[in-house]
Amino acid sequence: MITQIKVASSSSVFKVAGAISNIMRNQNYLDISTVGAGSLNQAIKAIAIARGFLIPSGIDIYIIPSFKDIMIGDKEKTAIKIRIEKK
């Protein structure tokens, strides 16, 4: 069971959307972690595309955003965690 994926600003939106779709077909939730505006942008676009992939098969999703402190190297950063759940 995959419970978390990380999205970078360089992540392919369509690959992330495909991963989200495949995971959400088989489980009830998924957490996405992003750090920075670019990765958040890619994640939101991927979620919108994934929702379009899932709706025809009768699966709808919604998101719950929150903040999360993480360590990158020796520095503490604030990440945005996006929980995706089935409706």
N, C-alpha and C positions, 0 to 999 in steps of 0.2 A: 504494500500500500504506500503510495507516494503522498506525503502530506504537505510538502513544501517544495516550491521551485523559486529560483532567483532569476530576476530579469535585469539585464544590463541595458544601457543605452544603445549598445551595438547589437542587441538581440533581434533576430528576424521576427517581425510581428506575426507572419503567417505560420512559422514553426512553433512559436509560443501558443498561438491560437489553436493549432492542431493538438499540441500537448494538453492544453486545458480541456479541449473537447474530449479527447480520449480518456483522460483521467476522470472527468465529471460523468462520463457515461457509466463508469464502474464504481464510483464512490460518491459520498454525500457532501464532501467539502474538500477544499484545497486552499493552502495559504501561499501567497506570492509575496516575496520580499523585494523591495526596490530601495535604492539609495540615489537620490538626486532626481532632478526634473526630467532628464532624458529617459531614464529607466522607468519612471512613473508613466511618462507619456507612452512608451512602448507597451507597458503592461495594460494600460487602459484601452489602447487600440486593440490589443490582442484579446482582451475580455469581450469587447464589443463584437469582434469578428467571431469568436468562439460561441457567443450567444446566438449569432446568426446560424452557425453550424448545428447547434443543439435544438433550437426551437422546432424545426421540422420533424424531429424524432420525439417530440413531446416533452422535452426537458427544458425547463427555464431556470435561469440562475439569477442570483443577486449578489451584491458585494457588501462587505462590512469593512471599512477602512479604519486603521488605527496606527499609532506610533509605536516604535520598538527601538530601544537602545541596543546597538550591537558594537562589537569591537572589530575594527579593521586594522590589522597590524597592532600598533600600540596606541591607537587613537579610538576614542569612543565617537560613534556617529549615530545620528537618528535616522532610522529607516522607516519607510511606510510599509506596513503589513496590510495586505488586502486579502481578506477571507472571502472565498467564493463558496456559496452554498446553493443547493437545489431549493427551488420554491416548493 
